[in-house]
Amino acid sequence: MIAVVDYGMGNLRSVAKAIERVGGKPEITCDPLVVKRAEKVILPGVGAFGDAMKNLRSLGLDDAVKSSIRAGKPFLGVCLGLQLLFESSDENGPHEGLGVIAGNVVRFKGDAARADLKIPHIGWNSVEFVKSAPLFAGVPSGAYFYFVHSYFGAPRDRSVVAGETDYLCRFASAVWRDNVFACQFHPEKSQNRGLRVYENFARM
């Protein structure tokens, strides 16, 4: 069973339906015990970092997520779910994150010379893989995925970066360390490439 963590923010059904489509068995849950019992965990999310952390803590899901990661279970963070893994965020903050990945979440800076690039970053963009992560098996480097965000994670340790994307700057659009995978883009909105990402995760 793959636990899809429900903390009141995120496109949970879209993620669960994508997992079902590739043969996985998702369970949307706000129960920390279910998260801890799950074979794999997905932390999705859409919205503000501070509100998300408040909800996770109030439900006891912050400890459940970190416990699952420490236990070595395959873990996937999606969009805000990636950002929450970092130590802190500047979004209406600073706010403390889960502290799984060293670094901070920062906002895109506008560039007068590139006025055509708006904030938030919305739409399709390519992801260049900088190392061969099992999450992206069968997906070519440079493949396009769907993004919706104004902030991105800036890891202190470059070795965790699995993919990068150019938009106003070159940022880490995917990270990987041991059993922890996360992507800033939305696989569930990224058609066949995104389904392949979820299929790879479901098969881990």
RODO-2510 file (C-alpha; in nm, 4 decimals, decimal comma):
residues 204
     n   res          X          Y          Z
     1     m     0,0000     0,0000     0,0000
     2     i     0,1164     0,3506    -0,0881
     3     a     0,0069     0,6163     0,1619
     4     v    -0,0865     0,9506     0,0034
     5     v    -0,0556     1,1924     0,2935
     6     d    -0,3636     1,4093     0,3432
     7     y    -0,2916     1,7207     0,5490
     8     g    -0,5689     1,9286     0,3968
     9     m    -0,3673     2,0710     0,1077
    10     g    -0,3046     1,9199    -0,2314
    11     n    -0,4503     1,7423    -0,5314
    12     l    -0,4801     1,4093    -0,3528
    13     r    -0,7268     1,2390    -0,5848
    14     s    -0,5211     1,3209    -0,8937
    15     v    -0,2134     1,1639    -0,7357
    16     a    -0,4076     0,8581    -0,6170
    17     k    -0,5688     0,8081    -0,9593
    18     a    -0,2290     0,8240    -1,1282
    19     i    -0,0959     0,5590    -0,8887
    20     e    -0,3992     0,3400    -0,9553
    21     r    -0,3517     0,3778    -1,3298
    22     v     0,0005     0,2340    -1,3119
    23     g    -0,1095    -0,0587    -1,0969
    24     g    -0,0302     0,0742    -0,7484
    25     k    -0,2563     0,0622    -0,4442
    26     p    -0,2882     0,4127    -0,2973
    27     e    -0,4623     0,5054     0,0262
    28     i    -0,5341     0,8706     0,0985
    29     t    -0,4900     0,9119     0,4724
    30     c    -0,4507     1,1663     0,7513
    31     d    -0,3787     0,8917     1,0063
    32     p    -0,0136     0,8854     1,1214
    33     l    -0,0411     0,5135     1,2025
    34     v    -0,1470     0,4339     0,8459
    35     v     0,1461     0,6375     0,7130
    36     k     0,3861     0,4473     0,9377
    37     r     0,2422     0,1104     0,8276
    38     a     0,2524     0,1895     0,4560
    39     e     0,5092     0,0290     0,2283
    40     k     0,5689     0,3584     0,0488
    41     v     0,4705     0,7205     0,1147
    42     i     0,3831     1,0129    -0,1122
    43     l     0,3682     1,3682     0,0259
    44     p     0,1866     1,5847    -0,2315
    45     g     0,0904     1,9446    -0,1835
    46     v    -0,0333     2,2730    -0,3229
    47     g    -0,0399     2,5952    -0,1219
    48     a     0,1606     2,7860     0,1369
    49     f     0,4566     2,6309     0,3183
    50     g     0,3711     2,7694     0,6633
    51     d     0,0103     2,6477     0,6534
    52     a     0,1248     2,3054     0,5335
    53     m     0,3720     2,2625     0,8194
    54     k     0,1097     2,3773     1,0707
    55     n    -0,1350     2,1157     0,9410
    56     l     0,1248     1,8390     0,9360
    57     r     0,2210     1,9097     1,2970
    58     s    -0,1374     1,9387     1,4229
    59     l    -0,2186     1,5961     1,2776
    60     g     0,1042     1,4318     1,3916
    61     l     0,1952     1,3657     1,0306
    62     d     0,5322     1,5406     1,0474
    63     d     0,6702     1,2708     1,2780
    64     a     0,5012     0,9954     1,0754
    65     v     0,6650     1,1182     0,7559
    66     k     1,0096     1,1428     0,9138
    67     s     0,9668     0,8013     1,0772
    68     s     0,8848     0,6454     0,7392
    69     i     1,1898     0,8058     0,5837
    70     r     1,4156     0,6875     0,8669
    71     a     1,2758     0,3357     0,8223
    72     g     1,4066     0,3366     0,4649
    73     k     1,0689     0,3226     0,2906
    74     p     1,0493     0,4671    -0,0622
    75     f     0,9296     0,8252    -0,0213
    76     l     0,8169     1,0748    -0,2855
    77     g     0,7545     1,4458    -0,2331
    78     v     0,5618     1,6329    -0,5042
    79     c     0,5667     2,0131    -0,5550
    80     l     0,5051     2,1579    -0,2070
    81     g     0,5864     1,8089    -0,0814
    82     l     0,9414     1,8609    -0,2097
    83     q     0,9720     2,2009    -0,0437
    84     l     0,8514     2,0714     0,2940
    85     l     1,1503     1,8359     0,3088
    86     f     1,3877     2,1320     0,3445
    87     e     1,4997     2,2924     0,6690
    88     s     1,3161     2,6194     0,6140
    89     s     1,1260     2,8395     0,3704
    90     d     1,1246     3,2119     0,3021
    91     e     0,7578     3,2020     0,1973
    92     n     0,5872     3,4515     0,4317
    93     g     0,8471     3,3348     0,6789
    94     p     1,0904     3,2108     0,7677
    95     h     0,9143     2,8852     0,8510
    96     e     1,0768     2,5663     0,9758
    97     g     1,0382     2,2599     0,7531
    98     l     1,0837     1,8873     0,8078
    99     g     1,4628     1,9173     0,7917
   100     v     1,5155     1,6044     0,5828
   101     i     1,7221     1,7935     0,3233
   102     a     1,9700     2,0639     0,4207
   103     g     1,8858     2,3934     0,2553
   104     n     1,6218     2,6609     0,2190
   105     v     1,3180     2,7250    -0,0009
   106     v     1,3481     3,0561    -0,1867
   107     r     1,1382     3,2617    -0,4272
   108     f     1,2116     3,3251    -0,7915
   109     k     1,3505     3,6722    -0,8536
   110     g     1,2082     3,8741    -1,1411
   111     d     1,4385     3,9749    -1,4227
   112     a     1,3637     4,2893    -1,6231
   113     a     1,5637     4,1472    -1,9127
   114     r     1,3358     3,8427    -1,9214
   115     a     0,9974     4,0082    -1,8709
   116     d     0,8289     3,7272    -2,0645
   117     l     0,9026     3,4882    -1,7767
   118     k     0,6336     3,5474    -1,5159
   119     i     0,6135     3,4463    -1,1509
   120     p     0,4680     3,1990    -1,0659
   121     h     0,6307     2,9539    -1,3021
   122     i     0,3316     2,7824    -1,4661
   123     g     0,3420     2,5386    -1,7541
   124     w     0,5631     2,2858    -1,9258
   125     n     0,9387     2,2922    -1,8866
   126     s     1,2238     2,0496    -1,9376
   127     v     1,4100     1,8638    -1,6640
   128     e     1,7767     1,7840    -1,7269
   129     f     1,8882     1,4869    -1,5194
   130     v     2,2243     1,5322    -1,3496
   131     k     2,2378     1,1784    -1,2146
   132     s     2,0611     0,8529    -1,2894
   133     a     1,7819     0,8256    -1,0322
   134     p     1,5655     0,5100    -1,0381
   135     l     1,2566     0,7329    -1,0168
   136     f     1,3297     0,8467    -1,3734
   137     a     1,4174     0,5125    -1,5313
   138     g     1,2996     0,5129    -1,8912
   139     v     1,2480     0,8914    -1,8957
   140     p     1,4944     1,0802    -2,1182
   141     s     1,6875     1,3761    -1,9836
   142     g     1,5271     1,6932    -2,1158
   143     a     1,1736     1,5515    -2,0907
   144     y     0,8994     1,8052    -2,0260
   145     f     0,6905     1,8134    -1,7084
   146     y     0,4221     2,0454    -1,5745
   147     f     0,5144     2,3069    -1,3102
   148     v     0,3128     2,5448    -1,0887
   149     h     0,5236     2,7277    -0,8283
   150     s     0,6791     3,0548    -0,7149
   151     y     0,9347     2,9000    -0,4760
   152     f     1,1938     2,6253    -0,5147
   153     g     1,4283     2,4303    -0,2913
   154     a     1,7958     2,5268    -0,2834
   155     p     1,9932     2,2320    -0,1378
   156     r     2,3174     2,3062     0,0433
   157     d     2,4563     1,9723    -0,0697
   158     r     2,4658     1,9557    -0,4497
   159     s     2,4949     1,5774    -0,4402
   160     v     2,1193     1,5433    -0,3689
   161     v     2,0218     1,7183    -0,6935
   162     a     1,8823     1,4702    -0,9461
   163     g     1,7335     1,7109    -1,2003
   164     e     1,7572     2,0782    -1,2932
   165     t     1,5336     2,3201    -1,4827
   166     d     1,5949     2,6669    -1,6254
   167     y     1,3427     2,9362    -1,5407
   168     l     1,4799     3,2791    -1,4421
   169     c     1,7638     3,0740    -1,2932
   170     r     1,8795     2,7131    -1,2950
   171     f     1,7116     2,5410    -1,0011
   172     a     1,6860     2,1915    -0,8548
   173     s     1,3613     2,0496    -0,9934
   174     a     1,4245     1,6980    -0,8571
   175     v     1,6200     1,5657    -0,5606
   176     w     1,7249     1,2175    -0,4529
   177     r     1,9006     1,0828    -0,1465
   178     d     1,8842     0,7155    -0,0536
   179     n     1,5105     0,6296    -0,0278
   180     v     1,3943     0,9920    -0,0577
   181     f     1,2834     1,1245    -0,3962
   182     a     1,1103     1,4540    -0,4655
   183     c     1,0137     1,6629    -0,7662
   184     q     0,9029     2,0238    -0,7969
   185     f     0,6866     1,9414    -1,0988
   186     h     0,3555     1,7532    -1,0977
   187     p     0,3886     1,4029    -1,2480
   188     e     0,0101     1,3570    -1,2263
   189     k    -0,0304     1,6528    -1,4651
   190     s     0,2529     1,5498    -1,6966
   191     q     0,0865     1,2864    -1,9147
   192     n     0,2873     0,9756    -2,0095
   193     r     0,6202     1,0951    -1,8684
   194     g     0,4570     1,1639    -1,5344
   195     l     0,2834     0,8272    -1,5301
   196     r     0,6203     0,6616    -1,5902
   197     v     0,7567     0,8421    -1,2834
   198     y     0,4707     0,7087    -1,0695
   199     e     0,5084     0,3618    -1,2207
   200     n     0,8774     0,3602    -1,1286
   201     f     0,7930     0,4654    -0,7742
   202     a     0,5154     0,2062    -0,7380
   203     r     0,7562    -0,0689    -0,8459
   204     m     1,0298     0,0222    -0,5957
***
